[in-house]
Amino acid sequence: MSDVVIYHNPKCGTSRNTLALIRNAGIDPRVIEYLTSPPDRDTLRSLIEHAGLTVRQALREKGTPFQELGLGDASLTDDALLDAMLAHPILINRPFVVTPTAVRLCRPSELVLDILDQPQRGPFTKEDGEVVIDEHGRRVR
């Protein structure tokens, strides 16, 4: 079992790019497709806290029932937001990556490079054509 875990949505380009960067480092992560296997409440809260985020920062708006559920209401508690995220996992922003050293919400995808122990093994270009890793395995800024 890998010590790197990605909470992944295969329909999301950022999530696919993040997974590809992990694999480009020679890591075979444990992939959890959180839309079909969502984390439980304690795990979700832990991911958010360890990533240094608030619950609201981990909430996804685009392409979700955010507006319909009235989640923009600033008076909603963290527990209410977590309830919504658990009832509608599409509201969980992605991808969260867990490594032995850190947890990170990898938006943009190259944020994962900051928490991987292994270097990139070769060049990497995101799906949109942006070069992230050069031919020598070095990060392009």
DSSP file (Angstrom, degrees, kcal/mol; ACC not computed):
  #  RESIDUE AA STRUCTURE BP1 BP2  ACC     N-H-->O    O-->H-N    N-H-->O    O-->H-N    TCO  KAPPA ALPHA  PHI   PSI    X-CA   Y-CA   Z-CA
    1    1 A M              0   0    0      0, 0.0     2,-0.1     0, 0.0    29,-0.0   0.000 360.0 360.0 360.0 132.2    0.0    0.0    0.0
    2    2 A S        -     0   0    0     26,-0.2    28,-0.1     2,-0.1    25,-0.0  -0.357 360.0-140.4 -71.9 150.5    1.4    3.4   -1.0
    3    3 A D  S    S+     0   0    0     -2,-0.1     2,-0.5    26,-0.0    -1,-0.1   0.292  85.6  79.9 -92.6   9.8    2.0    6.1    1.6
    4    4 A V        -     0   0    0     24,-0.2    26,-3.1    95,-0.1     2,-0.4  -0.975  62.4-173.5-116.0 131.0    0.7    8.7   -0.8
    5    5 A V  E     -aB  30  98A   0     93,-2.5    93,-3.1    -2,-0.5     2,-0.5  -0.974   6.8-165.6-125.6 136.4   -3.1    9.0   -1.2
    6    6 A I  E     -aB  31  97A   0     24,-2.4    26,-2.9    -2,-0.4     2,-0.9  -0.989  17.2-145.4-122.5 129.5   -5.0   11.2   -3.7
    7    7 A Y  E     -aB  32  96A   0     89,-3.1    89,-0.7    -2,-0.5     2,-0.3  -0.843  42.9-170.5 -89.5 106.1   -8.7   12.0   -3.3
    8    8 A H  E     -a   33   0A   0     24,-2.6    26,-0.7    -2,-0.9    27,-0.5  -0.733  37.9-166.9-117.1 144.5   -9.3   12.0   -7.1
    9    9 A N    >   -     0   0    0     -2,-0.3     3,-2.3     3,-0.2     7,-0.3  -0.947  14.5-158.0-123.7 108.1  -12.0   12.9   -9.5
   10   10 A P  T 3  S+     0   0    0      0, 0.0    -1,-0.1     0, 0.0     6,-0.0   0.648  91.1  61.2 -63.7 -13.2  -11.1   11.4  -12.9
   11   11 A K  T 3  S+     0   0    0      4,-0.0     2,-0.5    -3,-0.0    -3,-0.0   0.512  88.8  87.2 -87.1  -4.9  -13.3   14.0  -14.7
   12   12 A C    <>  -     0   0    0     -3,-2.3     4,-2.5     1,-0.1    -3,-0.2  -0.848  65.6-153.7-102.1 124.2  -11.3   16.9  -13.3
   13   13 A G  H  > S+     0   0    0     -2,-0.5     4,-2.7     1,-0.2   114,-0.2   0.882  97.2  52.5 -61.7 -40.3   -8.2   18.0  -15.3
   14   14 A T  H  > S+     0   0    0      1,-0.2     4,-2.3     2,-0.2    -1,-0.2   0.913 111.2  47.4 -62.3 -41.8   -6.5   19.4  -12.2
   15   15 A S  H  > S+     0   0    0     -6,-0.2     4,-2.5     2,-0.2    -2,-0.2   0.910 112.2  49.2 -66.6 -42.1   -7.0   16.1  -10.5
   16   16 A R  H  X S+     0   0    0     -4,-2.5     4,-2.3    -7,-0.3    -2,-0.2   0.912 111.9  49.1 -63.6 -42.0   -5.7   14.1  -13.5
   17   17 A N  H  X S+     0   0    0     -4,-2.7     4,-2.2     2,-0.2    -2,-0.2   0.900 110.9  50.3 -63.7 -40.9   -2.6   16.4  -13.8
   18   18 A T  H  X S+     0   0    0     -4,-2.3     4,-2.1     2,-0.2    -2,-0.2   0.935 111.0  48.2 -63.0 -46.7   -1.9   16.0  -10.0
   19   19 A L  H  X S+     0   0    0     -4,-2.5     4,-2.3     1,-0.2    -1,-0.2   0.906 111.0  51.5 -60.0 -41.8   -2.2   12.2  -10.3
   20   20 A A  H  X S+     0   0    0     -4,-2.3     4,-2.1     1,-0.2    -1,-0.2   0.880 108.2  51.4 -64.9 -37.7    0.1   12.2  -13.3
   21   21 A L  H  X S+     0   0    0     -4,-2.2     4,-0.7     2,-0.2    -1,-0.2   0.890 108.9  51.1 -65.8 -38.9    2.7   14.3  -11.5
   22   22 A I  H ><>S+     0   0    0     -4,-2.1     5,-1.5     1,-0.2     3,-1.0   0.943 113.2  44.8 -61.3 -47.4    2.7   11.9   -8.6
   23   23 A R  H ><5S+     0   0    0     -4,-2.3     3,-2.0     1,-0.3    -2,-0.2   0.818 104.1  63.3 -67.6 -30.6    3.2    9.0  -11.0
   24   24 A N  H 3<5S+     0   0    0     -4,-2.1    97,-2.5     1,-0.3    -1,-0.3   0.687  98.3  57.6 -66.9 -17.2    5.9   11.0  -12.8
   25   25 A A  T <<5S-     0   0    0     -3,-1.0    -1,-0.3    -4,-0.7    -2,-0.2   0.345 125.5-105.5 -90.3   5.1    7.9   10.8   -9.5
   26   26 A G  T < 5S+     0   0    0     -3,-2.0     2,-0.4     1,-0.3    -3,-0.2   0.665  77.3 137.3  81.0  16.6    7.7    7.0   -9.7
   27   27 A I      < -     0   0    0     -5,-1.5    -1,-0.3    91,-0.1    -2,-0.2  -0.821  45.5-155.4-100.8 133.4    5.0    6.8   -7.0
   28   28 A D        -     0   0    0     -2,-0.4   -24,-0.2    -3,-0.1   -26,-0.2  -0.835  28.4-162.1-103.3  91.8    2.0    4.5   -7.3
   29   29 A P        -     0   0    0      0, 0.0     2,-0.7     0, 0.0   -24,-0.2  -0.213  25.8-106.3 -75.6 162.4   -0.5    6.3   -5.0
   30   30 A R  E     -a    5   0A   0    -26,-3.1   -24,-2.4   -28,-0.1     2,-0.6  -0.815  40.3-150.5 -81.6 122.2   -3.6    5.0   -3.4
   31   31 A V  E     -a    6   0A   0     -2,-0.7     2,-0.6   -26,-0.2   -24,-0.2  -0.866  13.7-171.1-103.2 119.8   -6.3    6.6   -5.5
   32   32 A I  E     -a    7   0A   0    -26,-2.9   -24,-2.6    -2,-0.6     2,-1.5  -0.940  15.9-149.8-111.3 113.0   -9.6    7.3   -3.8
   33   33 A E  E >>  -a    8   0A   0     -2,-0.6     4,-2.2   -26,-0.2     3,-1.4  -0.674  16.3-166.1 -80.6  94.8  -12.4    8.4   -6.2
   34   34 A Y  T 34 S+     0   0    0     -2,-1.5    -1,-0.2   -26,-0.7   -25,-0.1   0.632  77.1  65.8 -67.2 -16.3  -14.1   10.5   -3.6
   35   35 A L  T 34 S+     0   0    0    -27,-0.5    -1,-0.3     2,-0.2    55,-0.1   0.843 117.6  26.7 -72.7 -31.1  -17.3   10.9   -5.5
   36   36 A T  T <4 S+     0   0    0     -3,-1.4    -2,-0.2     1,-0.2    -1,-0.2   0.669 137.5  30.5-100.8 -21.9  -18.0    7.2   -5.2
   37   37 A S  S  < S-     0   0    0     -4,-2.2    -1,-0.2    52,-0.0    -2,-0.2  -0.585  83.6-173.1-133.3  70.6  -16.1    6.6   -2.0
   38   38 A P        -     0   0    0      0, 0.0    -3,-0.1     0, 0.0    -5,-0.1  -0.263  28.7-104.4 -68.2 152.4  -16.3    9.8    0.0
   39   39 A P        -     0   0    0      0, 0.0     2,-0.1     0, 0.0   -32,-0.0  -0.345  37.3-109.5 -68.1 155.2  -14.3   10.3    3.2
   40   40 A D     >  -     0   0    0      1,-0.1     4,-2.8    -2,-0.0     5,-0.2  -0.300  39.0 -93.4 -76.9 173.7  -16.2   10.1    6.4
   41   41 A R  H  > S+     0   0    0      1,-0.2     4,-2.7     2,-0.2     5,-0.2   0.903 124.5  48.0 -57.6 -47.4  -16.7   13.2    8.5
   42   42 A D  H  > S+     0   0    0      1,-0.2     4,-2.3     2,-0.2    -1,-0.2   0.901 113.5  47.7 -64.0 -40.5  -13.6   12.8   10.7
   43   43 A T  H  > S+     0   0    0      2,-0.2     4,-2.8     1,-0.2    -2,-0.2   0.927 112.8  48.6 -65.7 -44.5  -11.4   12.1    7.7
   44   44 A L  H  X S+     0   0    0     -4,-2.8     4,-2.3     1,-0.2    -2,-0.2   0.933 112.6  47.6 -61.8 -46.1  -12.7   15.1    5.8
   45   45 A R  H  X S+     0   0    0     -4,-2.7     4,-2.6    -5,-0.2    -1,-0.2   0.909 112.9  49.9 -60.6 -41.4  -12.3   17.4    8.7
   46   46 A S  H  X S+     0   0    0     -4,-2.3     4,-3.0    -5,-0.2     5,-0.3   0.909 109.0  51.3 -64.9 -43.3   -8.7   16.0    9.2
   47   47 A L  H  X S+     0   0    0     -4,-2.8     4,-1.6     2,-0.2    -1,-0.2   0.941 113.1  45.8 -57.3 -48.1   -7.8   16.6    5.6
   48   48 A I  H  <>S+     0   0    0     -4,-2.3     5,-2.4     2,-0.2     4,-0.3   0.931 115.7  45.3 -62.9 -47.5   -9.0   20.2    5.7
   49   49 A E  H ><5S+     0   0    0     -4,-2.6     3,-1.6     1,-0.2    -2,-0.2   0.932 113.2  48.8 -64.1 -46.4   -7.3   20.9    9.0
   50   50 A H  H 3<5S+     0   0    0     -4,-3.0    53,-0.6     1,-0.3    -1,-0.2   0.762 107.2  56.6 -68.0 -23.6   -4.0   19.3    8.0
   51   51 A A  T 3<5S-     0   0    0     -4,-1.6    -1,-0.3    -5,-0.3    54,-0.2   0.530 116.1-117.7 -81.0  -5.7   -4.0   21.2    4.7
   52   52 A G  T < 5S+     0   0    0     -3,-1.6     2,-0.2    -4,-0.3    -3,-0.2   0.778  71.1 129.5  76.9  26.6   -4.2   24.4    6.7
   53   53 A L      < -     0   0    0     -5,-2.4    -1,-0.3    -6,-0.2     2,-0.2  -0.681  58.3-121.9-109.9 162.5   -7.6   25.3    5.3
   54   54 A T     >  -     0   0    0     -2,-0.2     4,-1.1    -3,-0.1     5,-0.1  -0.610  35.6-109.4 -88.7 163.7  -10.9   26.4    6.7
   55   55 A V  T >4 S+     0   0    0     -2,-0.2     3,-0.7     1,-0.2     4,-0.3   0.918 121.6  53.8 -59.7 -42.1  -14.0   24.3    5.8
   56   56 A R  G >4 S+     0   0    0      1,-0.2     3,-1.2     2,-0.2    -1,-0.2   0.872 104.3  54.6 -62.2 -36.2  -15.2   27.1    3.6
   57   57 A Q  G 34 S+     0   0    0      1,-0.2    -1,-0.2    -3,-0.0    -2,-0.2   0.759 106.5  52.6 -67.7 -23.5  -11.9   27.2    1.7
   58   58 A A  G << S+     0   0    0     -4,-1.1    35,-2.9    -3,-0.7     2,-0.4   0.413  88.4 103.7 -90.7   1.6  -12.3   23.4    1.0
   59   59 A L  B <   -D   92   0B   0     -3,-1.2     2,-0.4    -4,-0.3    33,-0.2  -0.722  64.7-143.2 -89.7 128.3  -15.8   23.9   -0.4
   60   60 A R        +     0   0    0     31,-3.7     6,-0.2    -2,-0.4    -2,-0.1  -0.757  20.7 176.2 -93.2 135.6  -16.1   23.8   -4.2
   61   61 A E    >   +     0   0    0     -2,-0.4     3,-1.4     5,-0.1     5,-0.5   0.834  52.7  85.9-101.2 -48.3  -18.6   26.2   -5.9
   62   62 A K  T 3  S+     0   0    0      1,-0.3    -2,-0.0     4,-0.1     0, 0.0  -0.329 106.0   2.1 -65.4 130.3  -18.2   25.6   -9.6
   63   63 A G  T 3  S+     0   0    0      1,-0.2    -1,-0.3    -2,-0.1    -2,-0.0   0.765 113.1 100.3  69.5  26.1  -20.2   22.8  -11.1
   64   64 A T  S <  S-     0   0    0     -3,-1.4     3,-0.5    27,-0.1    -1,-0.2  -0.809  88.8-101.8-133.1 172.1  -21.9   22.0   -7.8
   65   65 A P  S  > S+     0   0    0      0, 0.0     4,-2.3     0, 0.0     6,-0.2   0.107  78.8 123.7 -82.2  25.0  -25.2   22.6   -6.0
   66   66 A F  T  4>S+     0   0    0     -5,-0.5     5,-2.2     1,-0.2     4,-0.4   0.921  75.9  39.2 -49.8 -54.5  -23.4   25.3   -3.9
   67   67 A Q  T >45S+     0   0    0     -3,-0.5     3,-1.6    -6,-0.3    -1,-0.2   0.928 114.2  53.4 -65.7 -45.9  -25.9   28.1   -4.9
   68   68 A E  T 345S+     0   0    0      1,-0.3    -1,-0.2    -4,-0.2    -2,-0.2   0.831 110.5  48.0 -60.0 -33.0  -29.0   25.9   -4.8
   69   69 A L  T 3<5S-     0   0    0     -4,-2.3    -1,-0.3    -3,-0.0    -2,-0.2   0.475 110.1-122.9 -87.6  -2.3  -28.1   24.9   -1.2
   70   70 A G  T X 5 +     0   0    0     -3,-1.6     3,-1.5    -4,-0.4    -3,-0.2   0.821  57.4 152.3  68.1  31.4  -27.5   28.5   -0.1
   71   71 A L  T 3 < +     0   0    0     -5,-2.2    -4,-0.1     1,-0.3    -1,-0.1   0.558  56.7  75.5 -76.0  -6.6  -23.9   27.6    1.0
   72   72 A G  T 3   +     0   0    0     -6,-0.3     2,-0.5    -5,-0.1    -1,-0.3   0.582  65.7 116.1 -76.0  -9.1  -22.7   31.2    0.4
   73   73 A D    X   -     0   0    0     -3,-1.5     3,-1.8     1,-0.2     0, 0.0  -0.483  59.8-152.7 -63.9 112.5  -24.5   32.2    3.6
   74   74 A A  T 3  S+     0   0    0     -2,-0.5    -1,-0.2     1,-0.3    -3,-0.0   0.648  88.6  67.6 -65.4 -15.4  -21.7   33.4    5.8
   75   75 A S  T 3  S+     0   0    0      2,-0.0    -1,-0.3     0, 0.0     2,-0.1   0.582  73.6 111.4 -82.6  -8.1  -23.7   32.4    9.0
   76   76 A L    <   -     0   0    0     -3,-1.8     2,-0.1    -5,-0.1    -5,-0.0  -0.440  67.5-127.9 -67.4 136.8  -23.5   28.7    8.2
   77   77 A T     >  -     0   0    0     -2,-0.1     4,-2.2     1,-0.1     5,-0.2  -0.317  20.8-108.2 -79.0 164.6  -21.3   26.8   10.6
   78   78 A D  H  > S+     0   0    0      1,-0.2     4,-2.9     2,-0.2     5,-0.2   0.892 121.7  55.6 -57.9 -39.8  -18.4   24.5    9.7
   79   79 A D  H  > S+     0   0    0      1,-0.2     4,-2.4     2,-0.2    -1,-0.2   0.895 106.9  49.1 -62.3 -39.5  -20.6   21.6   10.8
   80   80 A A  H  > S+     0   0    0      2,-0.2     4,-1.9     1,-0.2    -1,-0.2   0.897 112.7  47.7 -66.2 -39.6  -23.4   22.7    8.4
   81   81 A L  H  X S+     0   0    0     -4,-2.2     4,-2.4     2,-0.2    -2,-0.2   0.908 111.5  50.0 -67.7 -41.4  -20.9   23.0    5.5
   82   82 A L  H  X S+     0   0    0     -4,-2.9     4,-2.6     2,-0.2     5,-0.2   0.909 107.8  54.5 -62.1 -41.4  -19.4   19.6    6.3
   83   83 A D  H  X S+     0   0    0     -4,-2.4     4,-2.2     1,-0.2    -1,-0.2   0.924 109.9  47.1 -56.4 -44.8  -22.9   18.1    6.3
   84   84 A A  H  X S+     0   0    0     -4,-1.9     4,-2.2     1,-0.2    -1,-0.2   0.909 111.6  50.3 -64.7 -41.8  -23.4   19.5    2.8
   85   85 A M  H  < S+     0   0    0     -4,-2.4     7,-0.3     1,-0.2     6,-0.3   0.874 112.2  47.2 -65.3 -37.0  -20.1   18.2    1.6
   86   86 A L  H  < S+     0   0    0     -4,-2.6    -1,-0.2     1,-0.2    -2,-0.2   0.863 114.7  45.8 -72.7 -35.5  -20.8   14.7    3.0
   87   87 A A  H  < S+     0   0    0     -4,-2.2    -2,-0.2     1,-0.3    -1,-0.2   0.799 128.8  27.0 -73.9 -29.5  -24.3   14.7    1.4
   88   88 A H    ><  -     0   0    0     -4,-2.2     3,-2.8    -5,-0.2    -1,-0.3  -0.734  69.6-174.2-134.4  82.1  -22.9   16.1   -1.9
   89   89 A P  G >  S+     0   0    0      0, 0.0     3,-2.1     0, 0.0    -1,-0.1   0.699  78.3  76.6 -56.1 -20.3  -19.3   15.0   -2.3
   90   90 A I  G 3  S+     0   0    0      1,-0.3    -5,-0.1   -55,-0.1    -4,-0.1   0.718  84.5  67.4 -62.2 -17.6  -19.0   17.1   -5.5
   91   91 A L  G <  S+     0   0    0     -3,-2.8   -31,-3.7    -6,-0.3     2,-0.6   0.615  77.7  97.2 -76.4 -12.9  -18.8   20.0   -3.0
   92   92 A I  B <  S-D   59   0B   0     -3,-2.1   -33,-0.2    -7,-0.3   -34,-0.0  -0.676  80.2-127.6 -79.3 120.3  -15.4   18.8   -1.8
   93   93 A N        -     0   0    0    -35,-2.9     3,-0.2    -2,-0.6    -2,-0.1  -0.289  43.1 -84.7 -64.8 155.8  -12.7   20.7   -3.6
   94   94 A R  S    S+     0   0    0      1,-0.2   -86,-0.1    11,-0.1   -79,-0.1  -0.938  77.3  11.0-145.2 161.6  -10.0   18.5   -5.2
   95   95 A P        -     0   0    0      0, 0.0    11,-2.8     0, 0.0     2,-0.4   0.530  52.4-176.2 -95.5 139.4   -7.6   17.0   -5.3
   96   96 A F  E     -BC   7 105A   0    -89,-0.7   -89,-3.1     9,-0.2     2,-0.4  -0.792  12.0-164.0 -86.0 136.1   -6.5   16.5   -1.7
   97   97 A V  E     -BC   6 104A   0      7,-2.6     7,-2.3    -2,-0.4     2,-0.5  -0.987   5.3-161.2-124.6 134.3   -3.1   14.7   -1.6
   98   98 A V  E     +BC   5 103A   0    -93,-3.1   -93,-2.5    -2,-0.4     5,-0.2  -0.963  16.3 167.3-115.1 126.8   -1.8   13.0    1.6
   99   99 A T        -     0   0    0      3,-3.0     3,-0.2    -2,-0.5   -95,-0.1  -0.783  53.2 -95.3-125.1 173.3    1.9   12.2    1.9
  100  100 A P  S    S+     0   0    0      0, 0.0     3,-0.1     0, 0.0    16,-0.1   0.745 124.6  38.6 -61.4 -20.8    4.0   11.2    4.9
  101  101 A T  S    S-     0   0    0     14,-0.4     2,-0.3     1,-0.2    15,-0.1   0.678 123.3  -7.8-104.3 -19.7    5.1   14.9    5.3
  102  102 A A        -     0   0    0     13,-0.2    -3,-3.0    -3,-0.2     2,-0.4  -0.990  48.3-125.2-166.2 167.7    1.9   16.9    4.5
  103  103 A V  E     +C   98   0A   0    -53,-0.6     2,-0.4    -2,-0.3    -5,-0.2  -0.989  34.8 176.5-123.1 137.1   -1.6   17.2    3.2
  104  104 A R  E     -C   97   0A   0     -7,-2.3    -7,-2.6    -2,-0.4     2,-0.8  -1.000  36.6-134.5-144.7 140.2   -2.3   19.6    0.5
  105  105 A L  E     -C   96   0A   0     -2,-0.4     2,-1.7   -54,-0.2    -9,-0.2  -0.876  35.0-144.6 -85.3 112.8   -5.2   20.7   -1.7
  106  106 A C        +     0   0    0    -11,-2.8   -88,-0.1    -2,-0.8     6,-0.1  -0.520  33.4 162.0 -92.6  73.5   -3.4   20.7   -5.0
  107  107 A R  S    S+     0   0    0     -2,-1.7     2,-0.2     1,-0.1    -2,-0.1  -0.938  76.6  32.6-128.2 105.8   -4.9   23.6   -6.9
  108  108 A P  S >  S-     0   0    0      0, 0.0     3,-2.0     0, 0.0     4,-0.2   0.521 102.2-127.8 -75.2 167.5   -3.0   24.2   -9.1
  109  109 A S  G >  S+     0   0    0      1,-0.3     3,-1.9    -2,-0.2     4,-0.2   0.786 101.5  68.7 -57.5 -33.0   -1.8   20.7   -9.6
  110  110 A E  G >  S+     0   0    0      1,-0.3     3,-1.4     2,-0.2     4,-0.4   0.596  76.9  83.4 -69.6  -7.7    2.0   21.5   -9.4
  111  111 A L  G X  S+     0   0    0     -3,-2.0     3,-1.3     1,-0.3     4,-0.3   0.771  77.4  71.4 -61.2 -23.4    1.5   22.2   -5.6
  112  112 A V  G X> S+     0   0    0     -3,-1.9     3,-1.6     1,-0.3     4,-0.6   0.802  82.7  69.8 -62.6 -27.1    1.8   18.5   -5.2
  113  113 A L  G X4 S+     0   0    0     -3,-1.4     3,-0.5     1,-0.3    -1,-0.3   0.796  90.1  62.0 -61.5 -27.8    5.6   18.8   -6.0
  114  114 A D  G <4 S+     0   0    0     -3,-1.3    -1,-0.3    -4,-0.4    -2,-0.2   0.672 110.1  38.4 -72.4 -16.6    6.1   20.6   -2.7
  115  115 A I  G <4 S+     0   0    0     -3,-1.6     2,-0.4    -4,-0.3   -14,-0.4   0.355  90.5 101.8-118.6   4.9    5.0   17.6   -0.7
  116  116 A L    <<  -     0   0    0     -4,-0.6   -17,-0.0    -3,-0.5  -112,-0.0  -0.759  54.8-156.6 -90.7 136.0    6.5   14.7   -2.7
  117  117 A D  S    S+     0   0    0     -2,-0.4    -1,-0.1     2,-0.1    -4,-0.0   0.791  75.5  69.6 -78.4 -29.5    9.7   13.1   -1.3
  118  118 A Q  S    S-     0   0    0      1,-0.1   -91,-0.1   -96,-0.1    -2,-0.1  -0.681  84.0-121.0 -93.9 144.1   10.8   11.7   -4.7
  119  119 A P        -     0   0    0      0, 0.0     2,-0.1     0, 0.0    19,-0.1  -0.327  38.2 -88.6 -74.7 162.3   12.0   13.9   -7.6
  120  120 A Q        -     0   0    0     17,-0.5   -95,-0.2     1,-0.1   -98,-0.1  -0.467  31.0-147.9 -68.3 143.6   10.3   14.0  -11.0
  121  121 A R        -     0   0    0    -97,-2.5    -1,-0.1    -2,-0.1   -96,-0.1   0.512  67.1 -19.7 -96.0  -6.5   11.7   11.4  -13.3
  122  122 A G  S    S-     0   0    0    -98,-0.2    14,-0.1    15,-0.1    13,-0.1  -0.964  93.3 -37.0-177.2-172.7   11.3   13.2  -16.6
  123  123 A P        -     0   0    0      0, 0.0     2,-0.3     0, 0.0    11,-0.2  -0.235  48.2-167.0 -67.1 154.7    9.5   16.0  -18.4
  124  124 A F  E     -E  133   0C   0      9,-2.2     8,-2.6    -4,-0.0     9,-2.1  -0.972   9.0-174.9-146.8 131.2    5.8   16.7  -17.6
  125  125 A T  E     -E  131   0C   0     -2,-0.3     6,-0.2     6,-0.2     5,-0.1  -0.992  27.3-122.8-124.0 130.8    3.3   18.9  -19.5
  126  126 A K    >   -     0   0    0      4,-3.1     3,-2.4    -2,-0.4  -112,-0.1  -0.202  33.6-100.8 -66.1 162.8   -0.2   19.5  -18.2
  127  127 A E  T 3  S+     0   0    0      1,-0.3    -1,-0.1  -114,-0.2  -113,-0.0   0.778 123.5  57.5 -55.8 -28.7   -3.2   18.6  -20.3
  128  128 A D  T 3  S-     0   0    0      2,-0.1    -1,-0.3  -115,-0.1     3,-0.1   0.436 124.0-102.1 -85.6   2.5   -3.5   22.3  -21.3
  129  129 A G  S <  S+     0   0    0     -3,-2.4     2,-0.4     1,-0.3    -2,-0.1   0.344  74.0 142.6  97.5  -5.9    0.0   22.3  -22.7
  130  130 A E        -     0   0    0     -5,-0.1    -4,-3.1     1,-0.1     2,-0.5  -0.556  49.4-132.3 -72.3 125.2    1.7   24.1  -19.8
  131  131 A V  E     +E  125   0C   0     -2,-0.4    -6,-0.2    -6,-0.2     3,-0.1  -0.666  35.0 164.8 -79.3 126.2    5.2   22.7  -19.2
  132  132 A V  E     +     0   0C   0     -8,-2.6     8,-3.2    -2,-0.5     2,-0.4   0.731  66.8  33.6-109.3 -37.8    5.7   22.0  -15.5
  133  133 A I  E    S-EF 124 139C   0     -9,-2.1    -9,-2.2     6,-0.3    -1,-0.3  -0.985  78.2-139.6-125.4 129.9    8.8   19.8  -15.5
  134  134 A D    >   -     0   0    0      4,-3.1     3,-2.2    -2,-0.4    -2,-0.0  -0.143  39.0 -86.2 -80.9-178.8   11.6   20.2  -18.0
  135  135 A E  T 3  S+     0   0    0      1,-0.3    -1,-0.1     2,-0.1    -2,-0.0   0.618 128.0  55.9 -64.9 -13.0   13.5   17.4  -19.8
  136  136 A H  T 3  S-     0   0    0      2,-0.1    -1,-0.3   -14,-0.1     3,-0.1   0.321 121.0-105.0-100.2   6.3   15.9   17.2  -16.8
  137  137 A G  S <  S+     0   0    0     -3,-2.2   -17,-0.5     1,-0.3     2,-0.3   0.655  76.7 137.9  80.3  15.7   13.2   16.6  -14.3
  138  138 A R        -     0   0    0    -19,-0.1    -4,-3.1   -17,-0.1    -1,-0.3  -0.732  59.0-107.0 -99.1 144.6   13.4   20.1  -13.0
  139  139 A R  B     -F  133   0C   0     -2,-0.3     2,-0.5    -6,-0.2    -6,-0.3  -0.457  26.5-143.5 -68.3 134.4   10.4   22.3  -12.1
  140  140 A V              0   0    0     -8,-3.2    -1,-0.0    -2,-0.2     0, 0.0  -0.870 360.0 360.0 -97.8 129.0    9.7   25.1  -14.5
  141  141 A R              0   0    0     -2,-0.5    -1,-0.1    -8,-0.0    -9,-0.1   0.443 360.0 360.0-102.2 360.0    8.5   28.3  -12.8
